[in-house]
Each structure stands twice: as structure tokens, then as C-alpha cells.
Amino acid sequence: MGGLRLNKRAKNVTVDGEPVRLTATEYNILELLMENKGKVFSAEDIYNKVWNEEAVAGANTVMVHIRHLREKIEINPGDPKYLKVVWGIGYKIEG
């Protein structure tokens, strides 16, 4: 997806050929979004799918992980190229 690559077999991520160190949760969120490119997931949907439990107060948890992902995969996290917010709805991957 552009310069963003996820290798499911090796469980690693690169941006423009450079390895990116992600936590297991960050990797799982990114994998979910990349497998569904262009599809918007609410924070609750992401929480349910990644943590495999109901999102009682998961929205803040997801937002923190999304912020960390952006810091790791985006050249300019304030103007993301890959990980986009759809205001009032959720998150998606473009590229």
C-alpha cells in the first residue's frame, strides 16, 4: 500500500523499506485496517475485533493506539498519508 508494507508471514511492517517496530496490538490494528483497505471501522469495532471483547470504554484505548501507530508509520502524523480519521465515524487505511 504505497510505501507501507505488512508481511503477515513474518509479522513485520516496513515504511519505504525501513522496518517499523510495533507492539502486538498496534500490529493487529494495522493488519485489520490493511486487510479492509478503505473500509471505515469505529473505535468500538476495532476494539471488538482486536481485543475480542465488548468495548465498554475501549474508544480511548483505541485512540491511543492509533496515535502511536501514526507516530510510527507516518512521515507527518499531523497530516497522515495512510491512517485516516473519518470524523464522527472511525478510522481507515488509504494509500
mmCIF file as gemmi writes it, N, C-alpha and C atoms, coordinates in Angstrom:
data_model
loop_
_atom_site.group_PDB
_atom_site.id
_atom_site.type_symbol
_atom_site.label_atom_id
_atom_site.label_alt_id
_atom_site.label_comp_id
_atom_site.label_asym_id
_atom_site.label_entity_id
_atom_site.label_seq_id
_atom_site.pdbx_PDB_ins_code
_atom_site.Cartn_x
_atom_site.Cartn_y
_atom_site.Cartn_z
_atom_site.occupancy
_atom_site.B_iso_or_equiv
_atom_site.pdbx_formal_charge
_atom_site.auth_seq_id
_atom_site.auth_asym_id
_atom_site.pdbx_PDB_model_num
ATOM 1 N N . MET Axp A 1 ? 0.854 -1.168 0 1 0 ? 1 A 1
ATOM 2 C CA . MET Axp A 1 ? 0 0 0 1 0 ? 1 A 1
ATOM 3 C C . MET Axp A 1 ? 0.899 1.229 0 1 0 ? 1 A 1
ATOM 4 N N . GLY Axp A 2 ? 1.236 1.727 -1.149 1 0 ? 2 A 1
ATOM 5 C CA . GLY Axp A 2 ? 2.207 2.815 -1.216 1 0 ? 2 A 1
ATOM 6 C C . GLY Axp A 2 ? 3.512 2.315 -0.644 1 0 ? 2 A 1
ATOM 7 N N . GLY Axp A 3 ? 4.106 3.061 0.273 1 0 ? 3 A 1
ATOM 8 C CA . GLY Axp A 3 ? 5.345 2.646 0.922 1 0 ? 3 A 1
ATOM 9 C C . GLY Axp A 3 ? 5.133 1.825 2.171 1 0 ? 3 A 1
ATOM 10 N N . LEU Axp A 4 ? 3.867 1.635 2.557 1 0 ? 4 A 1
ATOM 11 C CA . LEU Axp A 4 ? 3.529 0.885 3.764 1 0 ? 4 A 1
ATOM 12 C C . LEU Axp A 4 ? 3.315 -0.581 3.413 1 0 ? 4 A 1
ATOM 13 N N . ARG Axp A 5 ? 4.109 -1.464 4.028 1 0 ? 5 A 1
ATOM 14 C CA . ARG Axp A 5 ? 4.01 -2.901 3.746 1 0 ? 5 A 1
ATOM 15 C C . ARG Axp A 5 ? 3.9 -3.686 5.042 1 0 ? 5 A 1
ATOM 16 N N . LEU Axp A 6 ? 2.973 -4.643 5.035 1 0 ? 6 A 1
ATOM 17 C CA . LEU Axp A 6 ? 2.769 -5.528 6.165 1 0 ? 6 A 1
ATOM 18 C C . LEU Axp A 6 ? 2.988 -6.954 5.682 1 0 ? 6 A 1
ATOM 19 N N . ASN Axp A 7 ? 3.916 -7.651 6.3 1 0 ? 7 A 1
ATOM 20 C CA . ASN Axp A 7 ? 4.218 -9.033 5.948 1 0 ? 7 A 1
ATOM 21 C C . ASN Axp A 7 ? 3.592 -9.929 7.009 1 0 ? 7 A 1
ATOM 22 N N . LYS Axp A 8 ? 2.472 -10.569 6.653 1 0 ? 8 A 1
ATOM 23 C CA . LYS Axp A 8 ? 1.751 -11.393 7.617 1 0 ? 8 A 1
ATOM 24 C C . LYS Axp A 8 ? 2.552 -12.615 8.033 1 0 ? 8 A 1
ATOM 25 N N . ARG Axp A 9 ? 3.306 -13.169 7.126 1 0 ? 9 A 1
ATOM 26 C CA . ARG Axp A 9 ? 4.087 -14.375 7.449 1 0 ? 9 A 1
ATOM 27 C C . ARG Axp A 9 ? 5.168 -14.052 8.487 1 0 ? 9 A 1
ATOM 28 N N . ALA Axp A 10 ? 5.882 -12.948 8.265 1 0 ? 10 A 1
ATOM 29 C CA . ALA Axp A 10 ? 6.957 -12.558 9.18 1 0 ? 10 A 1
ATOM 30 C C . ALA Axp A 10 ? 6.455 -11.677 10.334 1 0 ? 10 A 1
ATOM 31 N N . LYS Axp A 11 ? 5.208 -11.239 10.249 1 0 ? 11 A 1
ATOM 32 C CA . LYS Axp A 11 ? 4.599 -10.358 11.261 1 0 ? 11 A 1
ATOM 33 C C . LYS Axp A 11 ? 5.431 -9.09 11.454 1 0 ? 11 A 1
ATOM 34 N N . ASN Axp A 12 ? 5.78 -8.462 10.314 1 0 ? 12 A 1
ATOM 35 C CA . ASN Axp A 12 ? 6.514 -7.21 10.424 1 0 ? 12 A 1
ATOM 36 C C . ASN Axp A 12 ? 5.952 -6.171 9.469 1 0 ? 12 A 1
ATOM 37 N N . VAL Axp A 13 ? 6.351 -4.93 9.709 1 0 ? 13 A 1
ATOM 38 C CA . VAL Axp A 13 ? 5.868 -3.787 8.931 1 0 ? 13 A 1
ATOM 39 C C . VAL Axp A 13 ? 7.072 -2.951 8.512 1 0 ? 13 A 1
ATOM 40 N N . THR Axp A 14 ? 7.025 -2.462 7.264 1 0 ? 14 A 1
ATOM 41 C CA . THR Axp A 14 ? 8.037 -1.524 6.791 1 0 ? 14 A 1
ATOM 42 C C . THR Axp A 14 ? 7.346 -0.312 6.175 1 0 ? 14 A 1
ATOM 43 N N . VAL Axp A 15 ? 8.01 0.818 6.254 1 0 ? 15 A 1
ATOM 44 C CA . VAL Axp A 15 ? 7.566 2.042 5.591 1 0 ? 15 A 1
ATOM 45 C C . VAL Axp A 15 ? 8.73 2.5 4.732 1 0 ? 15 A 1
ATOM 46 N N . ASP Axp A 16 ? 8.494 2.545 3.428 1 0 ? 16 A 1
ATOM 47 C CA . ASP Axp A 16 ? 9.534 2.902 2.468 1 0 ? 16 A 1
ATOM 48 C C . ASP Axp A 16 ? 10.795 2.056 2.671 1 0 ? 16 A 1
ATOM 49 N N . GLY Axp A 17 ? 10.6 0.765 2.949 1 0 ? 17 A 1
ATOM 50 C CA . GLY Axp A 17 ? 11.699 -0.174 3.107 1 0 ? 17 A 1
ATOM 51 C C . GLY Axp A 17 ? 12.341 -0.197 4.486 1 0 ? 17 A 1
ATOM 52 N N . GLU Axp A 18 ? 11.957 0.736 5.34 1 0 ? 18 A 1
ATOM 53 C CA . GLU Axp A 18 ? 12.531 0.797 6.688 1 0 ? 18 A 1
ATOM 54 C C . GLU Axp A 18 ? 11.634 0.041 7.67 1 0 ? 18 A 1
ATOM 55 N N . PRO Axp A 19 ? 12.222 -0.846 8.489 1 0 ? 19 A 1
ATOM 56 C CA . PRO Axp A 19 ? 11.407 -1.586 9.458 1 0 ? 19 A 1
ATOM 57 C C . PRO Axp A 19 ? 10.813 -0.667 10.516 1 0 ? 19 A 1
ATOM 58 N N . VAL Axp A 20 ? 9.595 -1.013 10.928 1 0 ? 20 A 1
ATOM 59 C CA . VAL Axp A 20 ? 8.886 -0.256 11.955 1 0 ? 20 A 1
ATOM 60 C C . VAL Axp A 20 ? 8.58 -1.215 13.096 1 0 ? 20 A 1
ATOM 61 N N . ARG Axp A 21 ? 8.942 -0.827 14.306 1 0 ? 21 A 1
ATOM 62 C CA . ARG Axp A 21 ? 8.68 -1.673 15.469 1 0 ? 21 A 1
ATOM 63 C C . ARG Axp A 21 ? 7.318 -1.338 16.038 1 0 ? 21 A 1
ATOM 64 N N . LEU Axp A 22 ? 6.434 -2.324 16.026 1 0 ? 22 A 1
ATOM 65 C CA . LEU Axp A 22 ? 5.087 -2.154 16.551 1 0 ? 22 A 1
ATOM 66 C C . LEU Axp A 22 ? 4.848 -3.128 17.699 1 0 ? 22 A 1
ATOM 67 N N . THR Axp A 23 ? 3.975 -2.728 18.613 1 0 ? 23 A 1
ATOM 68 C CA . THR Axp A 23 ? 3.52 -3.676 19.621 1 0 ? 23 A 1
ATOM 69 C C . THR Axp A 23 ? 2.581 -4.664 18.941 1 0 ? 23 A 1
ATOM 70 N N . ALA Axp A 24 ? 2.284 -5.766 19.603 1 0 ? 24 A 1
ATOM 71 C CA . ALA Axp A 24 ? 1.362 -6.757 19.034 1 0 ? 24 A 1
ATOM 72 C C . ALA Axp A 24 ? 0 -6.129 18.771 1 0 ? 24 A 1
ATOM 73 N N . THR Axp A 25 ? -0.469 -5.289 19.663 1 0 ? 25 A 1
ATOM 74 C CA . THR Axp A 25 ? -1.775 -4.648 19.483 1 0 ? 25 A 1
ATOM 75 C C . THR Axp A 25 ? -1.752 -3.683 18.314 1 0 ? 25 A 1
ATOM 76 N N . GLU Axp A 26 ? -0.704 -2.878 18.202 1 0 ? 26 A 1
ATOM 77 C CA . GLU Axp A 26 ? -0.588 -1.959 17.068 1 0 ? 26 A 1
ATOM 78 C C . GLU Axp A 26 ? -0.566 -2.745 15.764 1 0 ? 26 A 1
ATOM 79 N N . TYR Axp A 27 ? 0.191 -3.832 15.733 1 0 ? 27 A 1
ATOM 80 C CA . TYR Axp A 27 ? 0.256 -4.671 14.54 1 0 ? 27 A 1
ATOM 81 C C . TYR Axp A 27 ? -1.133 -5.205 14.192 1 0 ? 27 A 1
ATOM 82 N N . ASN Axp A 28 ? -1.866 -5.7 15.179 1 0 ? 28 A 1
ATOM 83 C CA . ASN Axp A 28 ? -3.192 -6.262 14.93 1 0 ? 28 A 1
ATOM 84 C C . ASN Axp A 28 ? -4.18 -5.218 14.415 1 0 ? 28 A 1
ATOM 85 N N . ILE Axp A 29 ? -4.099 -4.006 14.94 1 0 ? 29 A 1
ATOM 86 C CA . ILE Axp A 29 ? -4.962 -2.925 14.442 1 0 ? 29 A 1
ATOM 87 C C . ILE Axp A 29 ? -4.608 -2.619 12.987 1 0 ? 29 A 1
ATOM 88 N N . LEU Axp A 30 ? -3.319 -2.482 12.708 1 0 ? 30 A 1
ATOM 89 C CA . LEU Axp A 30 ? -2.883 -2.168 11.351 1 0 ? 30 A 1
ATOM 90 C C . LEU Axp A 30 ? -3.268 -3.284 10.385 1 0 ? 30 A 1
ATOM 91 N N . GLU Axp A 31 ? -3.094 -4.529 10.798 1 0 ? 31 A 1
ATOM 92 C CA . GLU Axp A 31 ? -3.46 -5.664 9.955 1 0 ? 31 A 1
ATOM 93 C C . GLU Axp A 31 ? -4.958 -5.635 9.637 1 0 ? 31 A 1
ATOM 94 N N . LEU Axp A 32 ? -5.796 -5.394 10.637 1 0 ? 32 A 1
ATOM 95 C CA . LEU Axp A 32 ? -7.242 -5.304 10.422 1 0 ? 32 A 1
ATOM 96 C C . LEU Axp A 32 ? -7.575 -4.227 9.395 1 0 ? 32 A 1
ATOM 97 N N . LEU Axp A 33 ? -6.992 -3.054 9.553 1 0 ? 33 A 1
ATOM 98 C CA . LEU Axp A 33 ? -7.298 -1.946 8.649 1 0 ? 33 A 1
ATOM 99 C C . LEU Axp A 33 ? -6.757 -2.205 7.242 1 0 ? 33 A 1
ATOM 100 N N . MET Axp A 34 ? -5.549 -2.768 7.149 1 0 ? 34 A 1
ATOM 101 C CA . MET Axp A 34 ? -4.961 -3.015 5.828 1 0 ? 34 A 1
ATOM 102 C C . MET Axp A 34 ? -5.684 -4.128 5.08 1 0 ? 34 A 1
ATOM 103 N N . GLU Axp A 35 ? -6.195 -5.111 5.801 1 0 ? 35 A 1
ATOM 104 C CA . GLU Axp A 35 ? -6.952 -6.184 5.15 1 0 ? 35 A 1
ATOM 105 C C . GLU Axp A 35 ? -8.298 -5.683 4.629 1 0 ? 35 A 1
ATOM 106 N N . ASN Axp A 36 ? -8.712 -4.524 5.113 1 0 ? 36 A 1
ATOM 107 C CA . ASN Axp A 36 ? -10.003 -3.942 4.732 1 0 ? 36 A 1
ATOM 108 C C . ASN Axp A 36 ? -9.808 -2.514 4.232 1 0 ? 36 A 1
ATOM 109 N N . LYS Axp A 37 ? -8.822 -2.337 3.34 1 0 ? 37 A 1
ATOM 110 C CA . LYS Axp A 37 ? -8.464 -1.013 2.826 1 0 ? 37 A 1
ATOM 111 C C . LYS Axp A 37 ? -9.706 -0.24 2.394 1 0 ? 37 A 1
ATOM 112 N N . GLY Axp A 38 ? -9.805 0.995 2.88 1 0 ? 38 A 1
ATOM 113 C CA . GLY Axp A 38 ? -10.9 1.877 2.509 1 0 ? 38 A 1
ATOM 114 C C . GLY Axp A 38 ? -12.141 1.72 3.366 1 0 ? 38 A 1
ATOM 115 N N . LYS Axp A 39 ? -12.258 0.625 4.115 1 0 ? 39 A 1
ATOM 116 C CA . LYS Axp A 39 ? -13.417 0.413 4.973 1 0 ? 39 A 1
ATOM 117 C C . LYS Axp A 39 ? -13.211 1.159 6.285 1 0 ? 39 A 1
ATOM 118 N N . VAL Axp A 40 ? -14.247 1.839 6.728 1 0 ? 40 A 1
ATOM 119 C CA . VAL Axp A 40 ? -14.173 2.613 7.958 1 0 ? 40 A 1
ATOM 120 C C . VAL Axp A 40 ? -14.626 1.735 9.133 1 0 ? 40 A 1
ATOM 121 N N . PHE Axp A 41 ? -13.8 1.708 10.163 1 0 ? 41 A 1
ATOM 122 C CA . PHE Axp A 41 ? -14.118 0.992 11.393 1 0 ? 41 A 1
ATOM 123 C C . PHE Axp A 41 ? -14.257 1.992 12.526 1 0 ? 41 A 1
ATOM 124 N N . SER Axp A 42 ? -15.323 1.865 13.306 1 0 ? 42 A 1
ATOM 125 C CA . SER Axp A 42 ? -15.44 2.695 14.5 1 0 ? 42 A 1
ATOM 126 C C . SER Axp A 42 ? -14.433 2.2 15.528 1 0 ? 42 A 1
ATOM 127 N N . ALA Axp A 43 ? -14.153 3.035 16.531 1 0 ? 43 A 1
ATOM 128 C CA . ALA Axp A 43 ? -13.236 2.627 17.595 1 0 ? 43 A 1
ATOM 129 C C . ALA Axp A 43 ? -13.775 1.377 18.289 1 0 ? 43 A 1
ATOM 130 N N . GLU Axp A 44 ? -15.09 1.306 18.445 1 0 ? 44 A 1
ATOM 131 C CA . GLU Axp A 44 ? -15.702 0.14 19.084 1 0 ? 44 A 1
ATOM 132 C C . GLU Axp A 44 ? -15.506 -1.108 18.236 1 0 ? 44 A 1
ATOM 133 N N . ASP Axp A 45 ? -15.661 -0.982 16.913 1 0 ? 45 A 1
ATOM 134 C CA . ASP Axp A 45 ? -15.437 -2.122 16.013 1 0 ? 45 A 1
ATOM 135 C C . ASP Axp A 45 ? -13.998 -2.618 16.13 1 0 ? 45 A 1
ATOM 136 N N . ILE Axp A 46 ? -13.057 -1.692 16.121 1 0 ? 46 A 1
ATOM 137 C CA . ILE Axp A 46 ? -11.643 -2.065 16.226 1 0 ? 46 A 1
ATOM 138 C C . ILE Axp A 46 ? -11.397 -2.776 17.547 1 0 ? 46 A 1
ATOM 139 N N . TYR Axp A 47 ? -11.919 -2.21 18.622 1 0 ? 47 A 1
ATOM 140 C CA . TYR Axp A 47 ? -11.723 -2.819 19.94 1 0 ? 47 A 1
ATOM 141 C C . TYR Axp A 47 ? -12.294 -4.232 19.971 1 0 ? 47 A 1
ATOM 142 N N . ASN Axp A 48 ? -13.516 -4.396 19.48 1 0 ? 48 A 1
ATOM 143 C CA . ASN Axp A 48 ? -14.164 -5.712 19.478 1 0 ? 48 A 1
ATOM 144 C C . ASN Axp A 48 ? -13.35 -6.735 18.697 1 0 ? 48 A 1
ATOM 145 N N . LYS Axp A 49 ? -12.82 -6.336 17.553 1 0 ? 49 A 1
ATOM 146 C CA . LYS Axp A 49 ? -12.102 -7.268 16.686 1 0 ? 49 A 1
ATOM 147 C C . LYS Axp A 49 ? -10.679 -7.559 17.166 1 0 ? 49 A 1
ATOM 148 N N . VAL Axp A 50 ? -10.002 -6.576 17.716 1 0 ? 50 A 1
ATOM 149 C CA . VAL Axp A 50 ? -8.608 -6.755 18.13 1 0 ? 50 A 1
ATOM 150 C C . VAL Axp A 50 ? -8.505 -7.357 19.533 1 0 ? 50 A 1
ATOM 151 N N . TRP Axp A 51 ? -9.337 -6.879 20.453 1 0 ? 51 A 1
ATOM 152 C CA . TRP Axp A 51 ? -9.282 -7.374 21.83 1 0 ? 51 A 1
ATOM 153 C C . TRP Axp A 51 ? -10.231 -8.561 22.053 1 0 ? 51 A 1
ATOM 154 N N . ASN Axp A 52 ? -11.108 -8.82 21.077 1 0 ? 52 A 1
ATOM 155 C CA . ASN Axp A 52 ? -12.087 -9.912 21.172 1 0 ? 52 A 1
ATOM 156 C C . ASN Axp A 52 ? -12.978 -9.813 22.403 1 0 ? 52 A 1
ATOM 157 N N . GLU Axp A 53 ? -13.39 -8.586 22.692 1 0 ? 53 A 1
ATOM 158 C CA . GLU Axp A 53 ? -14.333 -8.366 23.79 1 0 ? 53 A 1
ATOM 159 C C . GLU Axp A 53 ? -15.123 -7.096 23.516 1 0 ? 53 A 1
ATOM 160 N N . GLU Axp A 54 ? -16.198 -6.923 24.26 1 0 ? 54 A 1
ATOM 161 C CA . GLU Axp A 54 ? -17.032 -5.74 24.087 1 0 ? 54 A 1
ATOM 162 C C . GLU Axp A 54 ? -16.263 -4.484 24.489 1 0 ? 54 A 1
ATOM 163 N N . ALA Axp A 55 ? -16.507 -3.429 23.763 1 0 ? 55 A 1
ATOM 164 C CA . ALA Axp A 55 ? -15.819 -2.153 24.003 1 0 ? 55 A 1
ATOM 165 C C . ALA Axp A 55 ? -16.606 -1.314 24.992 1 0 ? 55 A 1
ATOM 166 N N . VAL Axp A 56 ? -16.483 -1.625 26.276 1 0 ? 56 A 1
ATOM 167 C CA . VAL Axp A 56 ? -17.199 -0.861 27.295 1 0 ? 56 A 1
ATOM 168 C C . VAL Axp A 56 ? -16.668 0.562 27.348 1 0 ? 56 A 1
ATOM 169 N N . ALA Axp A 57 ? -15.368 0.697 27.447 1 0 ? 57 A 1
ATOM 170 C CA . ALA Axp A 57 ? -14.74 2.021 27.422 1 0 ? 57 A 1
ATOM 171 C C . ALA Axp A 57 ? -13.503 1.954 26.528 1 0 ? 57 A 1
ATOM 172 N N . GLY Axp A 58 ? -13.636 1.258 25.413 1 0 ? 58 A 1
ATOM 173 C CA . GLY Axp A 58 ? -12.486 0.995 24.555 1 0 ? 58 A 1
ATOM 174 C C . GLY Axp A 58 ? -12.106 2.1 23.6 1 0 ? 58 A 1
ATOM 175 N N . ALA Axp A 59 ? -12.975 3.08 23.39 1 0 ? 59 A 1
ATOM 176 C CA . ALA Axp A 59 ? -12.696 4.121 22.398 1 0 ? 59 A 1
ATOM 177 C C . ALA Axp A 59 ? -11.404 4.874 22.715 1 0 ? 59 A 1
ATOM 178 N N . ASN Axp A 60 ? -11.198 5.223 23.98 1 0 ? 60 A 1
ATOM 179 C CA . ASN Axp A 60 ? -9.966 5.939 24.343 1 0 ? 60 A 1
ATOM 180 C C . ASN Axp A 60 ? -8.746 5.061 24.143 1 0 ? 60 A 1
ATOM 181 N N . THR Axp A 61 ? -8.864 3.791 24.467 1 0 ? 61 A 1
ATOM 182 C CA . THR Axp A 61 ? -7.759 2.855 24.279 1 0 ? 61 A 1
ATOM 183 C C . THR Axp A 61 ? -7.378 2.785 22.809 1 0 ? 61 A 1
ATOM 184 N N . VAL Axp A 62 ? -8.376 2.669 21.94 1 0 ? 62 A 1
ATOM 185 C CA . VAL Axp A 62 ? -8.122 2.601 20.502 1 0 ? 62 A 1
ATOM 186 C C . VAL Axp A 62 ? -7.479 3.898 20.019 1 0 ? 62 A 1
ATOM 187 N N . MET Axp A 63 ? -7.967 5.037 20.481 1 0 ? 63 A 1
ATOM 188 C CA . MET Axp A 63 ? -7.407 6.323 20.056 1 0 ? 63 A 1
ATOM 189 C C . MET Axp A 63 ? -5.927 6.432 20.414 1 0 ? 63 A 1
ATOM 190 N N . VAL Axp A 64 ? -5.551 5.947 21.584 1 0 ? 64 A 1
ATOM 191 C CA . VAL Axp A 64 ? -4.142 5.988 21.997 1 0 ? 64 A 1
ATOM 192 C C . VAL Axp A 64 ? -3.304 5.116 21.07 1 0 ? 64 A 1
ATOM 193 N N . HIS Axp A 65 ? -3.781 3.912 20.77 1 0 ? 65 A 1
ATOM 194 C CA . HIS Axp A 65 ? -3.042 3.018 19.874 1 0 ? 65 A 1
ATOM 195 C C . HIS Axp A 65 ? -2.942 3.596 18.462 1 0 ? 65 A 1
ATOM 196 N N . ILE Axp A 66 ? -4.004 4.211 17.986 1 0 ? 66 A 1
ATOM 197 C CA . ILE Axp A 66 ? -3.987 4.85 16.667 1 0 ? 66 A 1
ATOM 198 C C . ILE Axp A 66 ? -2.957 5.97 16.645 1 0 ? 66 A 1
ATOM 199 N N . ARG Axp A 67 ? -2.907 6.767 17.7 1 0 ? 67 A 1
ATOM 200 C CA . ARG Axp A 67 ? -1.928 7.856 17.775 1 0 ? 67 A 1
ATOM 201 C C . ARG Axp A 67 ? -0.501 7.298 17.722 1 0 ? 67 A 1
ATOM 202 N N . HIS Axp A 68 ? -0.245 6.238 18.464 1 0 ? 68 A 1
ATOM 203 C CA . HIS Axp A 68 ? 1.092 5.625 18.461 1 0 ? 68 A 1
ATOM 204 C C . HIS Axp A 68 ? 1.422 5.044 17.084 1 0 ? 68 A 1
ATOM 205 N N . LEU Axp A 69 ? 0.443 4.41 16.454 1 0 ? 69 A 1
ATOM 206 C CA . LEU Axp A 69 ? 0.651 3.883 15.099 1 0 ? 69 A 1
ATOM 207 C C . LEU Axp A 69 ? 1.027 5.001 14.141 1 0 ? 69 A 1
ATOM 208 N N . ARG Axp A 70 ? 0.302 6.094 14.205 1 0 ? 70 A 1
ATOM 209 C CA . ARG Axp A 70 ? 0.598 7.234 13.323 1 0 ? 70 A 1
ATOM 210 C C . ARG Axp A 70 ? 2.005 7.745 13.536 1 0 ? 70 A 1
ATOM 211 N N . GLU Axp A 71 ? 2.422 7.838 14.8 1 0 ? 71 A 1
ATOM 212 C CA . GLU Axp A 71 ? 3.765 8.325 15.095 1 0 ? 71 A 1
ATOM 213 C C . GLU Axp A 71 ? 4.821 7.416 14.489 1 0 ? 71 A 1
ATOM 214 N N . LYS Axp A 72 ? 4.5 6.13 14.334 1 0 ? 72 A 1
ATOM 215 C CA . LYS Axp A 72 ? 5.473 5.164 13.836 1 0 ? 72 A 1
ATOM 216 C C . LYS Axp A 72 ? 5.453 4.989 12.316 1 0 ? 72 A 1
ATOM 217 N N . ILE Axp A 73 ? 4.278 5.137 11.68 1 0 ? 73 A 1
ATOM 218 C CA . ILE Axp A 73 ? 4.194 4.844 10.247 1 0 ? 73 A 1
ATOM 219 C C . ILE Axp A 73 ? 4.055 6.069 9.352 1 0 ? 73 A 1
ATOM 220 N N . GLU Axp A 74 ? 3.752 7.207 9.927 1 0 ? 74 A 1
ATOM 221 C CA . GLU Axp A 74 ? 3.522 8.411 9.125 1 0 ? 74 A 1
ATOM 222 C C . GLU Axp A 74 ? 4.743 9.322 9.15 1 0 ? 74 A 1
ATOM 223 N N . ILE Axp A 75 ? 5.067 9.928 8.008 1 0 ? 75 A 1
ATOM 224 C CA . ILE Axp A 75 ? 6.144 10.924 7.949 1 0 ? 75 A 1
ATOM 225 C C . ILE Axp A 75 ? 5.724 12.137 8.761 1 0 ? 75 A 1
ATOM 226 N N . ASN Axp A 76 ? 4.468 12.563 8.571 1 0 ? 76 A 1
ATOM 227 C CA . ASN Axp A 76 ? 3.911 13.689 9.316 1 0 ? 76 A 1
ATOM 228 C C . ASN Axp A 76 ? 2.622 13.212 9.976 1 0 ? 76 A 1
ATOM 229 N N . PRO Axp A 77 ? 2.683 12.771 11.241 1 0 ? 77 A 1
ATOM 230 C CA . PRO Axp A 77 ? 1.488 12.238 11.902 1 0 ? 77 A 1
ATOM 231 C C . PRO Axp A 77 ? 0.317 13.219 11.938 1 0 ? 77 A 1
ATOM 232 N N . GLY Axp A 78 ? 0.6 14.516 11.897 1 0 ? 78 A 1
ATOM 233 C CA . GLY Axp A 78 ? -0.465 15.517 11.896 1 0 ? 78 A 1
ATOM 234 C C . GLY Axp A 78 ? -1.203 15.603 10.572 1 0 ? 78 A 1
ATOM 235 N N . ASP Axp A 79 ? -0.587 15.103 9.514 1 0 ? 79 A 1
ATOM 236 C CA . ASP Axp A 79 ? -1.195 15.074 8.189 1 0 ? 79 A 1
ATOM 237 C C . ASP Axp A 79 ? -0.961 13.679 7.603 1 0 ? 79 A 1
ATOM 238 N N . PRO Axp A 80 ? -1.687 12.688 8.125 1 0 ? 80 A 1
ATOM 239 C CA . PRO Axp A 80 ? -1.396 11.294 7.769 1 0 ? 80 A 1
ATOM 240 C C . PRO Axp A 80 ? -1.688 10.951 6.315 1 0 ? 80 A 1
ATOM 241 N N . LYS Axp A 81 ? -0.816 10.119 5.774 1 0 ? 81 A 1
ATOM 242 C CA . LYS Axp A 81 ? -0.948 9.636 4.4 1 0 ? 81 A 1
ATOM 243 C C . LYS Axp A 81 ? -1.728 8.322 4.369 1 0 ? 81 A 1
ATOM 244 N N . TYR Axp A 82 ? -1.535 7.478 5.382 1 0 ? 82 A 1
ATOM 245 C CA . TYR Axp A 82 ? -2.12 6.143 5.383 1 0 ? 82 A 1
ATOM 246 C C . TYR Axp A 82 ? -3.315 5.998 6.337 1 0 ? 82 A 1
ATOM 247 N N . LEU Axp A 83 ? -3.103 6.325 7.582 1 0 ? 83 A 1
ATOM 248 C CA . LEU Axp A 83 ? -4.099 6.078 8.628 1 0 ? 83 A 1
ATOM 249 C C . LEU Axp A 83 ? -4.969 7.313 8.814 1 0 ? 83 A 1
ATOM 250 N N . LYS Axp A 84 ? -6.19 7.233 8.275 1 0 ? 84 A 1
ATOM 251 C CA . LYS Axp A 84 ? -7.082 8.394 8.221 1 0 ? 84 A 1
ATOM 252 C C . LYS Axp A 84 ? -8.207 8.302 9.236 1 0 ? 84 A 1
ATOM 253 N N . VAL Axp A 85 ? -8.645 9.46 9.69 1 0 ? 85 A 1
ATOM 254 C CA . VAL Axp A 85 ? -9.835 9.564 10.537 1 0 ? 85 A 1
ATOM 255 C C . VAL Axp A 85 ? -10.991 9.983 9.658 1 0 ? 85 A 1
ATOM 256 N N . VAL Axp A 86 ? -12.119 9.323 9.825 1 0 ? 86 A 1
ATOM 257 C CA . VAL Axp A 86 ? -13.362 9.768 9.212 1 0 ? 86 A 1
ATOM 258 C C . VAL Axp A 86 ? -14.164 10.338 10.374 1 0 ? 86 A 1
ATOM 259 N N . TRP Axp A 87 ? -14.175 11.664 10.47 1 0 ? 87 A 1
ATOM 260 C CA . TRP Axp A 87 ? -14.698 12.341 11.652 1 0 ? 87 A 1
ATOM 261 C C . TRP Axp A 87 ? -16.101 11.869 12.007 1 0 ? 87 A 1
ATOM 262 N N . GLY Axp A 88 ? -16.254 11.534 13.289 1 0 ? 88 A 1
ATOM 263 C CA . GLY Axp A 88 ? -17.539 11.111 13.811 1 0 ? 88 A 1
ATOM 264 C C . GLY Axp A 88 ? -17.886 9.664 13.499 1 0 ? 88 A 1
ATOM 265 N N . ILE Axp A 89 ? -17.019 8.978 12.725 1 0 ? 89 A 1
ATOM 266 C CA . ILE Axp A 89 ? -17.326 7.591 12.35 1 0 ? 89 A 1
ATOM 267 C C . ILE Axp A 89 ? -16.227 6.639 12.809 1 0 ? 89 A 1
ATOM 268 N N . GLY Axp A 90 ? -14.972 6.888 12.399 1 0 ? 90 A 1
ATOM 269 C CA . GLY Axp A 90 ? -13.913 5.97 12.8 1 0 ? 90 A 1
ATOM 270 C C . GLY Axp A 90 ? -12.626 6.159 12.017 1 0 ? 90 A 1
ATOM 271 N N . TYR Axp A 91 ? -11.967 5.036 11.724 1 0 ? 91 A 1
ATOM 272 C CA . TYR Axp A 91 ? -10.649 5.034 11.118 1 0 ? 91 A 1
ATOM 273 C C . TYR Axp A 91 ? -10.604 4.124 9.912 1 0 ? 91 A 1
ATOM 274 N N . LYS Axp A 92 ? -9.691 4.455 8.971 1 0 ? 92 A 1
ATOM 275 C CA . LYS Axp A 92 ? -9.485 3.603 7.808 1 0 ? 92 A 1
ATOM 276 C C . LYS Axp A 92 ? -8.064 3.781 7.312 1 0 ? 92 A 1
ATOM 277 N N . ILE Axp A 93 ? -7.656 2.854 6.453 1 0 ? 93 A 1
ATOM 278 C CA . ILE Axp A 93 ? -6.346 2.918 5.788 1 0 ? 93 A 1
ATOM 279 C C . ILE Axp A 93 ? -6.556 3.3 4.34 1 0 ? 93 A 1
ATOM 280 N N . GLU Axp A 94 ? -5.75 4.246 3.881 1 0 ? 94 A 1
ATOM 281 C CA . GLU Axp A 94 ? -5.706 4.616 2.477 1 0 ? 94 A 1
ATOM 282 C C . GLU Axp A 94 ? -4.257 4.503 2.018 1 0 ? 94 A 1
ATOM 283 N N . GLY Axp A 95 ? -4.067 4.532 0.747 1 0 ? 95 A 1
ATOM 284 C CA . GLY Axp A 95 ? -2.677 4.527 0.3 1 0 ? 95 A 1
ATOM 285 C C . GLY Axp A 95 ? -2.509 4.134 -1.131 1 0 ? 95 A 1
